[in-house]
Amino acid sequence: QVQLVESGGGLVQAGGSLRLSCVASGTIFSINAMGWYRQAPGKQRELVATVTNDGTTHCADSVKGRFTISRDNAKKAVSLQMNSLKPEDTAVYYCCMNAAIILPARFYDYWGQGTQVTVSS
């Protein structure tokens, strides 16, 4: 059974850094992309950053220059290095994987349970 587990969340002061990690386990035929979303209380879930199978990365405008996404294909993992954190970055961060589990290669989205990031002022 496929499972995504996030780690690295916590409490940090504004200007500090955190590194989030997400590791996928189980039988996975192919990973098309992995990424991070976040959701603050009372707000809609929003895309933070993604990385595709060919290494192409994308970051939301709100985090460009501060966050860096990276993927470890061998470990089926994705990380999010968050620097210069701001209070508005406070949210639950969710890992997402678009992957095909079995043949034929049909791709679906898989989600982790989320990890809390709190940035104090």
N, C-alpha and C positions, 0 to 999 in steps of 0.2 A: 504494500500500500504506500502511495506517495505521501510524503509529509514534508512541510517546510517549517523550520524552526528558526525564529529570530532571536538575537541576543545583542547586548551592548547598550540598551537603553538605560536611562538614569536621570539624575538631577545634576545640572551643571549651571554655573553662572554665565551670564551674558559675556560673550567673547571667548568662551571656552570651546572645547572640542569633545566630540564623541565619535566612536566608530561602531556602526551597526553591522552585524553579520547575519546572513541567512544561508542555511545549508539545507539542500534538498536531499531526501533519502528515499529509497525504494527503487523499483524498476522504472527507469526512464529511458526511452529510446532516443529522443532528441529534444534538446532545449532550444527553442527559437529565440527567446528573450527572457531576461529577468529584470526586475525593477522594484522600486519602492514607491509606495503611496503613503499619504498621511491624512489623518482626520482629527481635527480639533473639535472640542465640544461645541455643538450647535452649528457646525460647519459641514459642508459636503466633503467627501473624500476627494483628494486631489493628487495628481501625479507629481512626484518629486523628481525621479530620475529613472532612466532605463538604459540597458545595454543589450544589444542584439547579438546573435550568434557570430556575426562577422566583426564584432568589436565596436560597432557604432554606438556612441553614447548620446544621451540627451538629458538635459537638466532643465527644470522649470526656471523661468526668468527670475523668480524670487530667490533661488538658491545658487544661481550661476556665479562662479568665482569663489564660492564658499564650500560647496559640497562636491565631492568627487565619487563617482560610482565605478566599481571595478568588478570583474567577473573572473572566477577561477573555474575554468571548464572541467579540469580534472576532478576537482572536489565538488562540482555541481553547486557552487556557492557564489554569492554576490555580497559585496560589502558597500557600505556608504560611509565615507569619511566626511564628517561634518565639522567644519571649522567656523570660527567667528559666529558662533550661535547667537541668535536673537530670541527674545521672549516670544515673538510671533512664530518661532519654529516649534513651540510647544504643541505636541500632538501625539497620538498613537501612530506609530509607523508600521506599515504592513509590507511584507515582502510578497511579491507576486512572480509567478513563473508561468510562461506560456510554453507548453511542452506537449509532445506526443509520447504517450506511455507505451503503446503497443502499435504494431503494424496492422493495417495501413496507417501511415503517419497523419493522424488527425490531431490537430493542436487545440488544446483547451487551456483555460486559466486555472491556476492553483494558487491558493492563498495561505499565508501563515496566520497565526492568531494575533500578531501585533506585539509591539514593545513600546512602552511609554517613554517619551522624551520630554523632560520638563526643563525649561530654561528660565532661571530667575534673573531679575533685574538688579 
